[in-house]
Amino acid sequence: MEKTVTAIFDIGKTNKKFFLFDGRYNEVYKTYEQFDEIKDEDGHPTDDLKAIENWVKTQLSQTLSDKKYSIKRINFSTYGASFVHIDKQGAPIAPLYNYTKPYPQDLLDQFHAKYGDPLTIAKETASPPSGMLNSGMQLYWLKYARPQVFQQIKYSLHLPQYLSFLFTGIPLSDFTSIGCHTGLWHYEKGDYHDWVYAEGLDNILAPIVPTTTSINTDYEGHPISIGIGIHDSSAALLPYLKSDRNPFLLLSTGTWSIALNPYSDEILSADDLQSDCLNYMQLNGQAVKAARLFLGHEYSLQVRQLHDFFKKEEGYHRSVQFDEKLYARLKESNKPFFKFESIQLQRPQPEASQWQTFSSFEAAYHQLMLELMGLQIQSAQKAMGKSPIKKIYVDGGFADNDIFVKLLSYHFKGHKLRTTQSPLGSAIGAAMVIDDKKPGKKFLKKHYALKKHLPLTFDK
C-alpha cells in the first residue's frame, strides 16, 4: 500500500537533501548529494545550478515511480542571497553567483552616492552592508557591470522560488526570501525600497504571494500541490512558532550563532546594525529581529590550538564538563586571555593570546567558554531588545556543550531554557508551510529531543 508523503528539497551550500515526511512529520526517506562547485566567468567558485536542477528532477521522477510512496505535496527550502536570472523562455542566463563573490568598490560608491550612506540604507532595509550577501546589490551589479546579461532578464527569482518554478512554470516571490538581508525591502514602509523602483528592478522581481501559497498541478501524470519555497532560516523557525504560543528567543548555533526574535516590532538602530543585527522575515511579512555572531567558527579555531598545545586527542573537548569551582575562580580575574581571530570586538582584547599560562586544558577551555559566552549574552540581548521574552531555545552544535548550556542558564536565570536537536529543522518547516495541520503540544519533545534545564545558581 502506498504511503502518502510530502516531499521536501532542502538545498544547503554543502549538502543537497531530499526528504519524504508522513502526515505526522516523521521522516520516512532521506538522501543527499554533494556537487563539485564550478566557476563563474570571473573564476569565482559557485554552485552548479544545472547539476542541482538535474538532481532535483531525477529524485522526484524516481520517487513518483516508486509504488511505496504517493507524493501529495512538494516544497523547497534553500540558503538565501541566491538569485537565478531567467529569460523570456524561463532559462537561466547567468551562473548562480556566490554570495562570497567580491563586490566592486566603485559600484558601491556609485550606489551610495545616488541613494544614501551605507548606514542609512542598512537601517531602512535591516541589512548590514555585505556586498553580494545583500542579493539586491547583485541586481545592481548586473545592471552596471553585466548590462548584456541584465538586458536579457525577464525575472530574477531567489533559489527557493526558482526550484518551484521548475515544476510549475509560474514565477513568484515570497516574503522570506525578499526579507533576508537582501537590501531590497524597506521594513518601515512595508514595500520595496525606493532605490529598487528608481533602478526599475521591480520589473524583474516576480509578484509577491504568501509563502503558504501552493499550486495544484499535474506532474508526470500525478496530481501534486507544489509550494513556492521558503528561505531556510525562516523555515527552521517555523516549527517553534507553531509549537509554542508564548514569546521565545531561538538561539540557533553552529558556525554562526544566530539569535532569532520573531516578536520584535523595533526598528533596528545604528548600534544594532554595527553589532551585526539584521532582520529576517516571517511568512506574513512580519520582521524577525536577528543577531549574528561567528561563534562556532571562532570556537573551532581556538579549540584546535588548545588541543595542539596541551597534546590532547581530537575531540577531547567534548568530554569536558562544567566545573563550578574552576569557573568561579576564573571569573574573579575578569581578564581576557584569548585573542579572537574572526570576531571583531568592541572591547579591548590582548595583542596576543595568553591562555598558554593555564596549567590544564580544562582551565583554558573553561576560560574560552567564559569569554565566548560574554559575547553570546550581548548578542542574545541585542536580539531580545524590549520584547517580553521569558524562554530561550538552543539548537545546533552548542546544545550539547555542557559548559555553554550551564553558563547560559546562569546568565538568563529569569528565563526558561530548553535545548533541542533539529537536524531536519528547515526541511520540517518547509513541510509545515504547505500543511495546515497543527503539530501538537509534544511535537518538539518527540521530533526535536527537547530538554529542560534548570537555572544554574551558585555563589563564588
CORCORTA-V410066 format. One record per pair of residues at least 24 apart in sequence whose C-alpha atoms are under 10 Angstrom apart, sorted by the first residue. I is the first residue (numbers start at 1). J is the second residue. Records with the same first field share a line. If there is no record, write none. Layout:
I: J  J
This chain:
1: 67  68  69  70
2: 66  67  68  69  70  71
3: 28  67  68  69  70  71
4: 68  69  70  71  72  73
5: 29  69  70  71  72  73  74
6: 69  70  71  72  73  74  75  224  225  226  428  430  431  432  434  435
7: 60  63  70  71  72  73  74  75  76  226  427  430  431
8: 60  73  74  75  76  77  227  229  426  427  428  429  430  431
9: 56  59  60  74  75  76  77  78  160  163  229  426  427  430  431
10: 75  76  77  78  79  160  229  230  231  232  424  426  427  428  430
11: 52  56  76  77  78  79  159  160  163  232  426  427
12: 77  78  79  80  232
13: 37  46  47  78  79  80  98
14: 47
16: 52  55  56  78
17: 56  77  78  427
18: 55  56  59  60  76  427
19: 74  424  427  428  431
20: 63  69  71  73  74  427  428  431
21: 71  73  427  428  431
22: 69  71  431
23: 431  435  437
24: 437  438  439  440  443  447
25: 427  428  429  431  432  439  443  447
26: 428  446  447
27: 424  427  428  447
28: 69
29: 69
31: 59
38: 95  96
39: 95  96  97  98
40: 94  95  96  97  98  101
41: 94  95  97
42: 101
43: 101
44: 97  98  100  101  102
45: 96  97  98  100  101
46: 95  96  97  98  99  100  101
47: 82  95  96  97  98
48: 95  96  97
49: 84  92  94  95  96  97  159
50: 92  95  96
52: 163
53: 162  163  166
56: 163  166
57: 163  166  167
60: 219  220
61: 219  220
64: 219  220  221  222
65: 220  222
70: 222  223  224
71: 222  223  224  225
72: 216  222  223  224  225  226
73: 214  215  216  223  224  225  226  227  431  434  435
74: 164  167  214  215  224  225  226  227  228  229  430  431  434
75: 160  161  163  164  214  225  226  227  228  229  230  427  429  430  431  432  433  434
76: 159  160  161  162  163  164  226  227  228  229  230  231  232  235  426  427  429  430  431
77: 159  160  161  163  228  229  230  231  232  233  234  235  236  426  427  428  429  430  431
78: 158  159  160  161  163  177  229  230  231  232  233  235  426  427  430
79: 158  159  160  177  230  231  232  233  426
80: 133  134  135  158  159  160  176  177  178  179  180  181  182  230  231  232  233
81: 132  133  134  135  136  137  138  158  159  177  178  180  181  182  231
82: 132  133  134  135  136  138  156  157  158  159  160  162  177  182
83: 135  136  138  139  155  156  157  158  159  160  161  162  177
84: 153  155  156  157  158  159  160  161  162  163
85: 139  149  150  152  153  154  155  156  157  158  159  162  204  205
86: 149  150  152  153  154  155  156  157  162  171  204
87: 149  150  151  152  153  154  155  156
88: 152  153  154  155
89: 154  169
90: 153  154  155  162  165  166  169  170  171
91: 153  154  166
92: 152  153  155  156  162
93: 149  150  152  153  154
94: 142  146  149  150  152  153
96: 158  159
97: 132  135  138
98: 132  133  135  138
99: 130  131  132  133  134  135  138
100: 130  131  132  133
101: 131  132  133  138
102: 130  131  132  133
103: 130  131  132  133  137  138  141
104: 131  132  141  145
105: 131
107: 137  140  141  144  145
108: 137  140  141
111: 137  140  141  195
114: 195
115: 194  195  198
116: 195
119: 269  270  273  274
120: 270
121: 183  184  186  193  195
122: 181  182  183  186  268  269  270  273  274  278
123: 183  186  187  188  267  268  269  270  271  272  273  278
124: 183  184  185  186  187  188  189  193  267  268  269
125: 179  180  181  182  183  184  185  186  187  188  189  192  193  267  268  278  279
126: 179  180  181  182  183  184  185  186  187  188  267  268  269  272  273  277  278  279  280  287  289  290
127: 179  180  181  182  183  184  185  186  268  273  276  277  278  279  280
128: 181  182  183  270  272  273  274  275  276  277  278  279
129: 181  182  183  273  274  276
130: 181  182  183
131: 182  183
132: 182
133: 180  181  182  183
134: 180  181  182  183  184
135: 177  178  180  181  182  183  184
136: 178  181  182  183  184  185  196  201
137: 182  183  184  196
138: 182  183
139: 184  196  199  201  204
140: 195  196  199  201
143: 199  201
150: 204
153: 203  204  205
154: 203  204  205  206
155: 201  202  203  204  205  206  207
156: 201  202  203  204  205  206
157: 204  205  206
158: 205  206  229  230  231
159: 229  230  231
160: 227  228  229  230  231  232
161: 206  211  227  228  229  230  231
162: 228  229
163: 227  228  229
164: 214  215  226  227  228  229
165: 226  227  228  229
167: 215  217  218  219  226  227
168: 214  215  216  217  218  219  225  226  227  228
170: 206  207  215  228
171: 205  206  207  208  228
172: 205  206  207  208  209  210  211  213  228  229
173: 205  206  207  208  209  210  211  228  229  230
174: 206  207  208  209  210  211  212  213  228  229  230  231  281  282  283  284  285
175: 208  209  210  211  230  231  234  280  281  282  283  284  285  286  287
176: 210  211  229  230  231  232  233  234  235  280  281  282  283  284  285  286  287
177: 211  229  230  231  232  233  234  280  281  282  283
178: 205  208  231  280  281  285
179: 231  234  278  279  280  281  282  285  286  287  288
180: 231  233  234  278  279  280  281  282  287  288
181: 278  279  280  281
182: 279  280
187: 267  268  279  281  285  286  287
188: 266  267
190: 285  286
191: 285
209: 283  284
210: 283  284  285
211: 282  283  284  285  430  433  434
212: 283  284  430  432  433  434  435  436
213: 433  434
214: 433  434  435
225: 434
226: 434
227: 430  431  433  434  435
228: 430  433  434
229: 430  431  433  434
230: 282  283  426  427  429  430  433
231: 280  281  282  283  426  429  430
232: 425  426  427  429  430
233: 258  260  280  281  282  425  426  429
234: 260  262  280  281  282  283  288  426  429  430
235: 282  283  425  426  427  428  429  430  431  432  433
236: 422  423  424  425  426  427  428  429  430
237: 261  262  282  288  425  426  429
238: 282  283  425  426  428  429  430  431  432  433
239: 422  425  426  428  429  430  431  432  433  438  439  443  444  448
240: 393  425  429  439  443  444
241: 429
242: 429  432  437  438  439  440  441  443
243: 438  439  440  441  442  443  444
244: 440  441  443  444
246: 388  389  390  391
247: 387  388  389  390  391  392
248: 384  387  388  389  390  391  392  393  415  416  417
249: 289  290  380  381  383  384  387  389  390  391  392  393  394  417
250: 290  380  383  391  392  393  394  395  418  419
251: 290  291  292  376  379  380  383  392  393  394  395  396  398  399  419
252: 292  393  394  395  396  397  398  399  420  422
253: 292  293  294  295  296  394  395  396  397  398  399
254: 293  294  295  296  297  299  395  396  397  398  399
255: 293  294  295  296  297  298  299  300  396  397
256: 292  293  294  295  296  297  298  396
257: 291  292  293  294  295  296  297  376  379  380  394  395  396  397  398
258: 290  291  292  293  294  295  376  379  380  383
259: 288  289  290  291  292  293  376  379  380  381  382  383  384  392  393  394
260: 288  289  290  291  292  380  383  384  392  393
261: 287  288  289  290  291  380  382  383  384  385  387  389  392
262: 286  287  288  289  290  383  384  387
263: 287  288  289  383  384  385  386  387  388  389
264: 288  289  290  383  384  385  386  387  388  389
265: 289  385  386  387
266: 385  386  387
268: 382  383  385
271: 382
272: 379  382  383  385
274: 346
275: 344  345  346  378  379  382
276: 379  382
277: 379  382  383
278: 383
279: 383
283: 433
288: 383
289: 382  383  384  385
290: 379  380  382  383  384
291: 376  378  379  380  381  382  383  384
292: 376  379  380  382  383
293: 342  343  344  372  375  376  378  379  380
294: 342  343  344  376
295: 342  343  372  373  375  376  398
296: 372  397  398
297: 341  342  343
298: 340  341  342  343  372
299: 340  341  342  368  369  372
301: 340  341  342
302: 338  339  340  341  353  365  368
303: 361  364  365  368
306: 355  356  360  361  362  364  365  368
307: 361  365
309: 356  360  361
310: 356  358  359  360  361  362  364
311: 361
312: 361
316: 361  362
317: 361  362  365  401
318: 400  401  402
319: 362  401  402
320: 361  362  365  366  401  402  403
321: 362  366  401  402  403  404  406
322: 362  366  401  402  403  404  405  406  407
323: 362  363  366  402  403
324: 403  406  456  457  458  459  460
325: 458  459  460
326: 362  363  366  367  460
327: 363  366  367  369  370  403  407  460
328: 458  459  460
329: 363  460
330: 363  364  366  367  370
331: 366  367  370  371  460
332: 460
334: 370  371
335: 367  371
336: 367  368  370  371
337: 364  367  368  371
338: 364  367  368  371  372
340: 371  372
343: 375
345: 375
346: 375
365: 403
366: 403  404
369: 401  403  404  407
370: 403  404  407
372: 404
373: 403  404  405  407  408  411
374: 407  408  411
376: 404  408
377: 407  408  411  412
381: 412
389: 414  415  416
390: 414  415  416  417
391: 415  416  417  418
392: 416  417  418  419
393: 417  418  419  420  450  451  452
394: 418  419  420  421  450  451
395: 419  420  421  422  423  425  448  450
396: 420  421  422  423  425
397: 421
399: 451
405: 453  455  456
406: 453  454  455  456  457
407: 455  456  457
408: 455  456
409: 453  454  455  456  457
410: 454  455  456  457  458
411: 455  456  457
412: 455  456
413: 454  455  456  457
414: 455
415: 454  455
416: 452  453  454  455
417: 451  452  453  454  455
418: 449  450  451  452  453  454
419: 448  449  450  451  452  453
420: 444  445  447  448  449  450  451  452
421: 445  447  448  449  450  451
422: 447  448  449  450
423: 447  448
424: 448
